[in-house]
């Protein structure tokens, strides 16, 4: 799937998709996961900011290069792809995905 390349981060990121629109749900689930996690959500706001330190990449349905997700991803050195239409429906929770924040490509690996 394609979106807006919003943060190159430190290169490609692979991990398990955590698909949620609730930052509290995301925080609880991140405590249980040890492998790299890619957040897939509709959009982020300041309530999500503290979670970014635990993520490997971020993918959102809404936003552009100056959206909250893009800015906080850059601050944390994470790849981010934003503005991906219907990404929370196209990627299922638990799927393995690869995020290229330079090209704006999000690949579903499993």
Secondary structure, 3 states (H helix, E strand, C coil): CECEEEECCCCCEEEEEEECCCHHHHHHHHHHCCCCEEEEECCCCHHHHHHHHHCCEEEECCCCCCCHHHHHHHHCCCEEEECCCCHHHHCCCCCEEEEECCCCEEEECC
